């Protein structure tokens, strides 16, 4: 399995046939609620337990703070949020083409600047996606 390195990745969104590449991203956070769990009866006679899946009905979340986002691109994402439009998030390694894709995402909140201060964090607009289709492809 290839390890993704942020400095080696092209990150962006495809929406309505247009590619919106992000030049300045400090991190990408992915939360996957799907878990394998164990349970057993209260009488505890079985130490093996019963396996089951949890979190299948909850979407995966992708959070991307984008620095120095233009007002025009922010307006595009605000419109996508209002209309609950579908977008594809991507993170592609330039070295070998390995990729992570969030297909058919919706924006879970209106893109906004979350920090107002004199640090570099104040330059970021947080974009949060939700999807049930997170695909990872490794080339090496």
Buried (B, 14 or more C-beta within 10 A) or exposed (E): EBEBEEEBBBBBBBBEEEEBEBEEBEEBEBEEEEEEEEEEEEEEEEEEEEEEEEEEEEBBBBBBBBBEBEEEBBEBBBEBBEEEBBBBBBBBBEEEEBBBBBBBBBBBEBBEBEEEEEEEBEBBBBBBBBBBEBEEEBEE
